[in-house]
Amino acid sequence: MFTLRCTQKLLKRMNARAEESPCPPLTALGDWYANLVFIGRQQVVLFCSDRTFLPVVVPARETDLLVKRLRTMLLEMFVIMDVPTSSLDAEFDAMDDFVVGKTNSKVVLGMLTDYARMLQFGRGEMDFLAASMDLAQTPLKPLSYASPLAATKAALSGVIPLPATAISTARLSAGQEQEGEAKEKKTKKTTATTKKTATKPKATGPACELCGKLGKVYQTECCGRFICDDEANYVMFSYAQNSCDRNHRRYTLCGSHSSERHDGKWQDCQKCREGFEPEMVAWYGTNAFNFEKMSNPPAFTPTLCANCKRRINLGTDEYTTSGKKHFCERCFHVAMAR
């Protein structure tokens, strides 16, 4: 038993209704996230395990056969990985039943986005098995720079890797560590610059409308505002928030509205409001990564830790989820230590 957690785009394509409270997975690889991705003229579905981040790429046609294609591709990948027959049989037995659900992990969604970007490079007619294996060999920081391939072999052998719930609690810590390193480098660079006798000429031209810096900027596709062309500063899978460009595209309704190709203005878009829970709609619409903040964010009931009842800010705090329950970082680590 597992949950196929689909993005809104894929749910619409499948004409499927998501279960509100799916059961915890019985599979070693956990639940599977899935998104509809356009690679040139090809439409594919990109799957990702929420425990080992193993990616699987299959054709998007006939969406009622997606899970069957997932199982078929996994079998081919497991054979290449030399997974023991007993482990293989146990995993597929546990995958016999599934339900469709909504996504509930920003970490896994981020992985799907990064995998989709990697698929865009250097591919004509896609070899789905080769594409899946190539992505699966990528070292990931949340897995201590192990690959999803290695993490999957460990999980199927009974050596459970760091689960996605634990990774979600580590996401912000990793981002803060990255930001700390960036600040340290900036301090050293500033100190070195003050020692020079010659001064650099001041940059001219439009400034970034988020941070105010002059330099290399461009106009966003979503709203046409000037923003730092700085996504090259972002280290893949670090989840640092050190890029104005990436922050606006990934963490605002404006960026999501454009990426999902919704009609009209994001401020009036009902699809944008229905695509996230009310608290996240409010955060995505009013955080500091917006050029224009939402004037009428939805009311919402604050999220509380199911154990200690502490307030959890879904946009900024570290937390884990289990069904509809949320757990703060402290309670999660206490539970893991038992």
C-alpha positions in Angstrom: 0.0 0.0 0.0 1.3 3.5 -0.9 0.0 6.9 -1.9 0.6 8.3 -5.4 1.0 12.0 -4.5 0.3 14.0 -7.7 0.7 17.7 -8.4 -2.4 19.6 -9.3 -1.4 19.6 -12.9 -1.2 15.8 -13.0 -4.4 15.4 -11.0 -6.2 17.5 -13.6 -4.8 15.4 -16.5 -5.8 12.2 -14.7 -9.2 13.6 -13.8 -8.6 12.0 -10.4 -9.8 13.0 -6.9 -7.2 12.9 -4.1 -7.8 11.0 -0.9 -8.0 13.4 2.1 -6.3 11.1 4.7 -4.3 8.3 3.0 -2.8 5.6 5.1 1.0 5.5 5.8 2.9 3.6 3.2 3.9 -0.1 3.6 6.6 0.1 1.0 10.3 0.4 1.7 10.5 3.4 -0.7 7.5 5.1 0.9 5.0 7.2 -1.1 5.7 8.2 -4.7 5.3 11.8 -5.9 4.5 12.5 -9.5 4.4 15.5 -11.8 3.6 16.1 -15.5 6.6 17.5 -17.2 7.1 18.9 -20.8 10.5 18.0 -22.3 10.5 19.7 -25.7 7.5 18.2 -27.5 7.5 15.1 -25.2 5.2 14.9 -22.2 6.5 12.7 -19.5 5.6 11.9 -15.9 8.4 12.2 -13.4 8.1 10.1 -10.2 10.2 10.5 -7.1 10.3 8.3 -3.9 9.7 10.4 -0.8 12.2 8.3 1.2 15.2 7.9 -1.2 14.4 10.5 -3.9 14.8 7.7 -6.5 13.6 9.3 -9.8 11.6 7.4 -12.5 10.6 8.8 -15.9 7.8 7.3 -18.0 5.6 8.4 -20.9 2.6 10.5 -20.0 0.1 8.9 -22.4 -2.8 6.9 -21.0 -2.6 8.1 -17.4 -4.6 5.2 -16.1 -1.5 3.1 -16.8 1.0 5.3 -14.9 1.4 3.0 -11.9 1.8 0.0 -14.1 4.6 1.9 -16.0 6.2 2.9 -12.7 6.3 -0.7 -11.6 7.7 -1.9 -15.0 10.4 0.8 -15.0 11.3 0.0 -11.4 11.7 -3.7 -12.2 14.2 -2.8 -15.0 16.1 -0.4 -12.7 16.2 -3.0 -9.8 17.6 -5.6 -12.1 20.4 -3.2 -13.1 20.9 -2.3 -9.4 21.2 -6.1 -8.7 18.5 -5.9 -6.0 17.9 -9.3 -4.3 14.9 -11.2 -5.6 13.4 -11.4 -2.1 13.6 -7.6 -1.6 12.2 -7.0 -5.1 9.2 -9.3 -4.5 8.5 -7.8 -1.1 8.4 -4.2 -2.5 6.2 -5.1 -5.5 3.8 -7.0 -3.2 3.5 -3.9 -1.0 2.8 -1.8 -4.2 -0.2 -3.9 -5.2 -2.6 -1.3 -3.7 -2.4 2.4 -3.9 -4.5 5.5 -3.5 -4.1 8.9 -5.1 -3.3 11.8 -2.8 -2.1 15.4 -2.8 1.5 16.4 -2.4 2.6 17.4 1.1 6.3 17.9 1.0 8.1 20.9 -0.3 11.4 19.0 -0.2 10.2 16.3 -2.6 8.5 18.9 -4.9 11.8 20.7 -5.0 13.5 17.5 -6.0 11.0 17.0 -8.8 11.6 20.5 -10.1 15.4 20.0 -10.1 15.1 16.7 -11.8 12.8 18.2 -14.5 15.5 20.9 -15.2 18.2 18.2 -15.5 16.0 16.4 -18.0 15.9 19.5 -20.3 19.6 19.2 -21.2 20.9 17.2 -24.1 18.0 14.9 -24.9 16.3 14.3 -28.2 14.0 11.2 -28.3 14.1 10.1 -24.7 15.4 6.7 -23.5 13.3 6.5 -20.3 15.4 3.9 -18.6 18.7 5.7 -19.3 17.2 9.0 -18.2 15.9 7.5 -14.9 19.3 5.8 -14.2 21.2 9.0 -15.0 19.2 11.1 -12.6 19.4 8.4 -9.9 23.2 8.6 -9.9 23.1 12.3 -8.8 24.8 13.0 -5.4 22.3 14.7 -3.1 23.2 16.9 -0.2 20.1 15.7 1.9 21.5 12.2 1.5 24.9 13.3 2.7 26.0 13.3 -1.0 25.0 9.7 -1.6 23.0 9.0 -4.7 19.3 8.0 -4.8 20.6 4.8 -6.3 22.7 4.0 -3.3 20.0 5.1 -0.9 17.4 2.8 -2.6 19.7 -0.2 -2.5 20.2 0.4 1.2 16.4 0.8 1.8 15.6 -2.4 0.0 18.2 -4.2 2.0 16.6 -3.1 5.2 19.1 -0.3 6.0 16.6 2.5 6.0 18.1 5.8 4.8 17.2 9.2 6.1 13.4 9.4 5.3 11.9 12.4 3.5 10.2 13.5 6.7 13.6 13.8 8.4 15.0 15.5 5.3 12.2 18.1 5.5 13.2 19.1 9.0 16.8 19.4 7.8 15.9 21.5 4.8 16.0 24.9 6.5 19.1 24.0 8.5 20.9 23.2 5.2 19.7 26.4 3.8 20.9 28.4 6.8 24.3 26.6 6.6 24.5 27.6 3.0 23.6 31.2 3.8 26.2 31.3 6.6 28.9 30.1 4.2 27.8 32.8 1.7 27.9 35.5 4.3 31.4 34.4 5.4 32.6 34.5 1.8 31.1 37.9 1.4 32.8 39.2 4.5 36.2 38.0 3.4 35.6 39.5 -0.1 34.7 42.8 1.5 37.8 42.8 3.7 40.0 42.1 0.7 38.4 44.8 -1.4 39.0 47.5 1.3 42.7 46.7 1.1 42.9 47.6 -2.6 43.9 51.2 -3.4 42.0 51.3 -6.7 38.2 51.5 -6.6 35.9 49.7 -9.0 33.6 51.8 -11.2 30.0 51.8 -10.0 27.5 49.6 -11.8 24.9 51.5 -13.8 21.5 50.5 -15.1 18.3 49.2 -13.4 18.6 47.7 -10.0 16.9 44.5 -8.7 13.5 45.5 -7.5 13.7 42.9 -4.6 17.1 43.5 -3.1 18.0 46.9 -4.7 21.4 45.8 -5.9 22.9 47.1 -9.2 24.5 44.7 -11.6 23.3 41.8 -13.8 19.5 41.9 -13.8 16.8 40.9 -16.2 13.0 41.2 -16.4 11.0 38.3 -15.0 8.8 36.2 -17.3 5.9 36.2 -14.8 5.5 40.0 -14.1 8.2 41.8 -16.1 10.0 43.3 -13.0 13.7 43.7 -12.8 15.4 41.0 -10.7 19.0 39.8 -10.1 20.1 37.2 -12.7 21.7 35.2 -9.9 20.4 31.7 -10.0 23.9 30.5 -10.8 24.7 31.3 -7.1 22.3 28.6 -6.0 23.9 25.2 -5.2 21.5 22.5 -6.3 19.7 20.6 -3.5 21.0 23.0 -0.9 17.7 24.8 -0.5 19.4 28.1 0.3 17.5 31.2 -0.3 20.4 33.2 -1.7 19.0 33.9 -5.2 16.4 36.6 -5.8 15.5 35.0 -9.1 14.9 31.6 -7.6 13.1 32.9 -4.5 10.6 34.8 -6.5 10.0 32.0 -9.0 9.7 29.2 -6.4 8.2 30.8 -3.3 5.5 33.2 -4.6 2.1 32.9 -6.2 3.3 35.2 -9.0 6.0 32.7 -10.0 3.7 29.7 -9.5 0.9 31.3 -11.5 3.3 31.8 -14.4 4.9 28.3 -14.2 1.5 26.6 -14.2 0.3 28.8 -17.1 -2.8 30.0 -15.4 -4.9 32.7 -17.1 -5.3 36.3 -15.8 -3.6 37.9 -12.8 -2.3 35.8 -10.0 -4.0 38.1 -7.5 -7.4 37.0 -8.8 -6.6 33.4 -9.7 -8.9 30.8 -8.1 -6.6 28.0 -9.3 -3.7 29.4 -7.4 -5.8 29.6 -4.2 -7.0 26.1 -4.6 -3.5 24.7 -5.3 -2.2 25.2 -1.8 -3.6 25.1 1.7 -4.8 28.5 2.9 -1.8 29.2 5.2 0.6 28.6 2.3 -1.5 30.8 0.0 -1.2 33.6 2.5 2.6 33.0 2.9 3.3 32.7 -0.8 1.3 35.8 -1.5 2.8 38.1 1.2 6.4 37.0 1.9 9.4 39.2 1.2 10.1 37.5 -2.2 7.0 39.3 -3.8 7.2 42.5 -5.7 3.5 43.1 -5.0 1.9 41.5 -2.0 -1.5 40.0 -1.9 -4.0 42.5 -0.5 -6.6 39.9 0.6 -4.8 36.8 1.9 -7.2 34.1 3.0 -7.9 33.5 6.7 -6.6 30.3 8.1 -6.5 28.3 11.3 -2.9 28.3 12.6 -1.1 25.0 12.3 -0.2 23.4 15.7 2.2 20.6 16.5 0.0 17.5 17.0 2.1 16.6 20.1 3.1 19.8 21.9 0.6 22.2 20.4 3.3 24.7 19.5 2.5 27.0 16.6 4.1 25.9 13.3 4.6 28.4 10.5 4.3 26.2 7.4 6.3 28.7 5.2 9.4 29.1 7.4 9.5 26.6 10.2 10.9 23.1 10.2 8.3 20.4 10.6 7.3 16.9 9.5 3.9 15.5 8.4 2.0 12.3 8.9 -1.3 12.2 7.2 -3.0 15.4 8.2 -0.9 15.8 11.4 2.1 18.2 11.7 4.9 17.7 14.1 7.5 20.4 15.1 11.2 19.8 14.8 11.7 19.1 18.5 8.9 16.5 18.8 10.1 14.8 15.7 13.6 14.4 17.0 12.3 13.2 20.4 10.2 10.5 18.5 13.2 9.5 16.4 15.4 9.1 19.5 13.0 6.5 21.0 
